[in-house]
Amino acid sequence: MAHDSVSETNKDYALGLSRAFGGAVIFAIPLLMTMEMWWLGFSMEPGRLLLFMSINFSILIGLSYFAGFERTFSWKEDAMDAFAAFGVGILTSAAMLALLAVITFDMTWGEIVGKVALQSVPASIGAMLGRKQLGGGQDTQAEEERKAEAGYGGELFLMLAGALFLAFNVAPTEEMILIAYQMSPWHTLTLGFLSIILLHVLVYTVGFSGQESRPEGGTFLSTFFHFTLAGYGIALLISFYVLWTFGRTEDVAPTEIASMVVVLGFPASLGAATARLVI
């Protein structure tokens, strides 16, 4: 009986890893085929890249708690799953970049490591969420209970993770700079206002599965300030950080940086709003 139990556990873990590889490919494929990501992997400052990967690892630990590729029961297990997801992300990124001839053996090791390391960020997030997104009989009720137990801080974390992932998918492109450059201040203000409205509507009004309801006894204003504006603030902070990481804020006027942050804050706020549906 004990042998059967261990065998079943190993089988479940192997199945979880296979879903992790599938999730890594699906989540990372848009960026794996983006030229700007190849260039950034080569040109990014090593310190910023290392910091970005460290922050990503911290987020992976939190994601493991809410919806990892296997159920966990301690922070140690969450950390181990984060390491596993990062490993899957690195292996998947290296294999896909080699298959697409983005990395070759005549490149320097610094260029190869930089490209693989940067691509491993979205791939590792996909690996962590592979179990939920690709099925496998996950205990939805248990996951919802964990989200409820995490409370307000947990909601903000999920918004942060969703904002980071969606912002990261578009931030490397030159189009983000072009859009910000051609927008007038009125365009920027309107886009910011629209981001806030959509964030609130998507999370609290439209009947999506997994949506968050208004806290019991909470008024519209309290909900708006505690969740919607807080979520948009997180989206803007994430947008600024990602732009800084990619060197988009270097030698740029504050007004132009603000415009870029609002532009990137639009997809980031959508990511924050729909995070509960994905995670």
N, C-alpha and C positions, 0 to 999 in steps of 0.2 A: 504493500500500500504506500509506504514511504517512497519507494522507488518510483511508483506511478505518479505520485504527487510532484516529485522533483522533475520528472520527465515532462509533465504537463506544464510546470512552471517554465522550464527551459524552452518548450515549444511556444508558449505564449510570448516569451521575451524575444525569441527569434522572429515571430510574426510581427511583434511590435517594431523590431529593427527594420524589417522589410518595408513596413509602412513608413518608417522614418525616412528611408532612402527615397521612397516614392514621393513623400511630402517635400523632401529637399529639392528634388528635381522640379516638381510643379511650382513651388514657391519661388525658386531661384531662376527659372528659365528666362524670364524677361530680361533680367540683369545680366545673365550669362551671355546674352546676345546683344548687349549694349556696348558700343564702342567706347563711350566715355568711361565706363567702368573698367575697361581694360587699361585705359590711359591712367586713371586715378590709382589703380592698383600698383602701377609703376612709379607714379610721381608723388604720391602722398607722403607727408612727413611720417617717419616710423613711429614717433611718439604719439601722434594723433591717431594713427591706425591701431596702435597697441591700446590706447585709451578706449577707442571705439569698441574693440573686441572685448575689453574688460567689462564695459558697460553692457554689451550684448550678453556676456556670460551671466551677469547678475540678473538680467531680464529672463534668461533661459531658466534660471533657478525658480523664479516666480511663476513662469509659465508651466513648469513641471508640476508645481503645486496645484494649479488650476486645471490643466488639461495636457499632461505629458503623455508620452507614448506608452506609459504603463502607470498604474496607480501607485502612489508613493505614500509613506506613512511617517516620514521624518525629513528634516532639512538635509540630513546626510544623504538620504536617497534622492532627494531633489537635486543636490549637487552632483551626485553620480550620474543621474540622468542628463544633467546639463553637459557634463563632460562627454557623455555618449552622443548627445545631439550635436555638439561641436565637432566631435570626431567624424560623425556622419556627414556633416556639412563640409568639412575639409576634404574628405575622400570624394564626395560627390562633385564638389567644385573642381578639384584637380582632374578627375576623370573626364568631366564634361568640357573643361577648357582645353585639355589635351586632344579630345575627340574633335573639337571645333578648330584645332590648330591655333588657338589663342596663346598657348604656351608650348614652346618647343625646347629641345635640349640645347640648342645653340644660344639660348637666352642666358643671362646671368641668373644666379640663384636668387639674388635680391629681387629681380623683376618677377620671377616665378612665384616666390613666396608672397610678395606683395599682392599679386593678382589673385592667388588662391585664398589668401587670408581675407581680403575684402569681400570676395564672393561668398566666403563661408558664412558671413553674417546672415543674409537672407536664407541661405540654404539650411543653416542650423535652426532657424526659427521654423522653417517648413518641416524639418525633421521632428522638432518637438511637438508640432501640431498634427503630425501625420496620422496618429491614431484616431483623433476626433474627425479629421476631414476625410479620411479614407475608410471609415467604419471600423468594425471590430467589436461591436457589442459593448461599447463603453457605457458606464453607469452614469447616465445623464443626471439622474436624481442626485447622486453623490456629488457630482461636479457642481450642480446648482447649490447644494447645501454648503459646499466649500466657499463658493462665491458669497453666499449670504453671511457666513461666519466671518469672512474677511472684512465685511462692512464697508464703510466709506473709503478707507485706505485701499481696499481691494478694488473697488470700482475705479479709483483714480489710477491704480497700477494698470488695469486692463486698458483704460483709455491711453495711457502712456505707451504700452506695447503696441496697440493698434495704430497710434499716430506715428510711431517710429517706423513700423514696417511699411506703411503706405507712403510716407514721406520719403523713405529711403529708396523706394522704387522709381521716383521721378526726379529726386534731387540731383543725381549725377548729370542729367541731360542739359545741354546748352539752351534748350527751349525755356527752361525756368528763368534764366537770365534775360532772354529775349522778351519774354512776356512781361517781366517786371519793368524792363527798360521802356517798353512801348505803352505802358499803362499810365494814365494821368492820376493825380491824387484822388479824384472822384471815383475812378475805376477801382482804385485800391480800397477806398472806404466802402464802396458797394460790395466788393468781393468779401471783405471782412465781415460785413453785416450778413451777407448771404451765408457765409460759413457758420456763423453763430445760429442762424435760423435753422439751417439744415441739420446741424448737430442736435439741436433741441427736438426738432420734428422727428428725425430718424430714431432717436432713442426713446422719446417719451410720448409720441403721438401716434405714429404709424404702427399698425399691428403686426410687427415682425416677431417671429419666434425668438424667444430669449430676451425680448426688450425689457428694459428696466421700468418699473412702475413708479409713480410718484410716492415718496416716503409717506407712511401713514401720518396724517395730521399736518403734512407739509403744505404750504401754500405755493402758488405758482411762482412767486418771487423767490421764496427760499429754495425751491427746486432749481430755478433758473440760475441763481447765484452759486449754490453749492455744487451743482453738477454741470450745467451747461457752460457757464462762464469759466468754471474751474477747468473743464475739459478743453475749452478753447485756449485758455492760458497755457495748458500743458502742450497743446498742439503747436502754439507759437514758440514755446521754449525748445521743443524738439526740433522744430524747423530751423531755428537759429543755430542750434548745436550741430545739426547735420550740415548746414551750409558752412559753418566754421570748420568742421572736420574736413570737408572737401575743398577748403581754401577759397570758397566763393566770396568771403567777406574781406579778403586781402585788398588793401588800397582802394576800398570802395566807400563812397560817401554814406553817412548814416541814413539819409533819406532813401537811398537806393537799397541799402541793406534792409530797411523797414519794409520797403515794397516787396523785396524778394521773400522776406519772412511771411508776409501776408499771402503772397502767391502760393508758396509752399504750404502755408497753413491751411489752405483750402483742402487739398487731399489729406493732409494730416488730421484735420478735424473730422473728415469723413471716416478715416481709419479709427479715430477715437470713438466715433458714434457707433460704428458697427463692430467694435471689438468683441462684444458679448456674443455676437452671432458666429464669429470665427473661432474664438477661444473658449 
